[in-house]
């Protein structure tokens, strides 16, 4: 950035202003010119500096700035630092530079370059579908909104099928145009326009342009009269078209060749394999993804091809009555009636052979032995692009037929003798004696018969072939595969599940080796029970057996046979498992004799096959008291010392390999008190009764002595009686109310006191006369 500073010293109006520049040559101008420059806006420059980027900064120092600088200079002079006028000017320059930097930063920061792309639109003029040769314009319009008026760099890109075909960068807001003069079908496709401003982009919607019609192709042939093998050059052009082309050349309805090119003109050599007239035409396609546009056909051009007087000649000797083994002489040559320029080559070949038999210049020969039944030979000549051939067939009479290999017997076991017979059924007797035939058996070893083709071998798993040979002719029979049977091995007999009395048990009979099918027979004590035939490898001979009683137990055997020897298994002894009966729980000693301190045995007994698992339970408990396994059908649970807490109901459970759980009926055990406890309690009771009787006698005697010694005493309570109040009368000796007859009455019986009003009684004891005082309850 170029900065200009104009400085004026205070107190010198009208004086010349010093000019300073940063990065430029100093410039000075008069004050009037400076004043005029500051008061007038430069042409083409905006009045508001915020609207453009400043190229220079022009300021005048204000009075306060000059005052500050002058004060600073005076202070420096006081400190002993002197300044010249140039030094003062330099100080003003530095201060003005700092001030200009601040102002410039403020101006740039105040600019707002915010914008947004509102829309981008692409249109096709004059319309979307036009005929060829129409001038087409693609117009891209963009609407951009900004906060302030400033220039934006806009980049426009026009795409065709995602491939950029036009790009333009501008600061103008005018539409961008993409011209397609004289449009062709190669311009067909979908277009869109993209606008990019400062990394922000927006694209228009896709719009399709379709140009219809292509020009008619023109076909040109450089030669229209040809000789066999001569070639012509065909040229097909698409005038006025552009794009990627496919040109197709046809001879009537037969396609000759096609050429793919970006040029509007294709050229190719053409050859004709037949004589006569050939009508050629062409057409082209313009690749317009995803479909290609096809043109109409060109005008037809006629080409005449004449024959060249040259041909191949094939000769075979002999050609008739040829037998297998006869020698054949075959020749291939060229025959011509006119002068032929160029190299002629001949090839002799046989059908079924990818290589030729021989080749040469103008002629070739080959010798071979005839093999039937039909031989086809071909003699072919080539002259540049001309090819001609002749074919001949030779029928060969069979000398002897292919041998047939047979075996006897049809089924045989391994390592047994086997007879293989090899024989040719037919022989051309007029040409060959059967005795001339020799036979060979091919396998791991070779055998030669004595003329009759019979071979004795040991039966093994092998493939055999037979070869018959005579006069150099070898013929091989079809392969014969010998599958000797494998003798069945000794079968094994086994049980598949546990034998339980009265339940189904499966007996398995199986041989480890043996050719299928195998017949298995199950025997019980020499009695045939059942037979099964196994046909497949995954099949088994499984016999169901139910043993209902002990007499059916015993030995079982299995027999296997597959056509050879019968093989018998070892004897299988089946011991069935007898399910358990309901157990019986017995207490020892007897339930009535169980008392504290004695021992107790609870014996659980069952009928069934051991081993037996016994468990004892006390009702109310989930855990067994004891669990044991026994080889005998009974076991016991012992309590060495019985106490009262052992009273309760007990039961037992049992099970064996038959997996049937049986349970006994509960037994209630009542533990009685021990005898010594009973005796002690009886003694205690007896002593207690004796003590009570003794105390009663003592009390009785004392009561009698008291009657004699104490006088009767009567006391009555309460003083005022009610009908329901009780009355107590105390009689003592010396009471005068008593009379002698009353005392005598109460001595021996119960006395009664009567109240005149209620007539209630008061009871007195019989020994009343012997007591000094009595209390008598009474009711008034």
Beta strands, then each sheet from edge to edge (+ up, - down):
strand 1: 3-7
strand 2: 18-22
strand 3: 115-125
strand 4: 129-131
strand 5: 136-146
strand 6: 154-160
strand 7: 163-170
strand 8: 176-180
strand 9: 189-197
strand 10: 200-203
strand 11: 207-212
strand 12: 218-221
strand 13: 225-227
strand 14: 232-237
strand 15: 245-251
strand 16: 254-261
strand 17: 265-270
strand 18: 276-288
strand 19: 291-294
strand 20: 301-306
strand 21: 310-317
strand 22: 322-323
strand 23: 327-336
strand 24: 344-350
strand 25: 358-361
strand 26: 363-369
strand 27: 374-383
strand 28: 386-397
strand 29: 404-408
strand 30: 417-423
strand 31: 438-442
strand 32: 446-448
strand 33: 454-458
strand 34: 462-470
strand 35: 473-476
strand 36: 480-482
strand 37: 492-495
strand 38: 504-510
strand 39: 518-524
strand 40: 527-534
strand 41: 541-546
strand 42: 554-561
strand 43: 567-568
strand 44: 572-574
strand 45: 584-588
strand 46: 600-605
strand 47: 612-618
strand 48: 626-630
strand 49: 634-639
strand 50: 648-655
strand 51: 662-663
strand 52: 667-669
strand 53: 726-730
strand 54: 775-779
sheet 1: 1+ 2-
sheet 2: 3+ 5- 8+
sheet 3: 4+ 11+ 9- 6+ 7-
sheet 4: 4+ 11+ 9- 10+
sheet 5: 12+ 14- 17+
sheet 6: 13+ 20+ 18- 15+ 16-
sheet 7: 13+ 20+ 18- 19+
sheet 8: 21+ 23- 26+
sheet 9: 22+ 28+ 27- 24+ 25-
sheet 10: 29+ 30- 33+
sheet 11: 32+ 31- 34+ 35-
sheet 12: 32+ 31- 34+ 36-
sheet 13: 37+ 38- 41+
sheet 14: 40+ 39- 42+ 43-
sheet 15: 40+ 39- 42+ 44-
sheet 16: 45+ 46- 49+
sheet 17: 48+ 47- 50+ 51-
sheet 18: 48+ 47- 50+ 52-
sheet 19: 53+ 54-
end
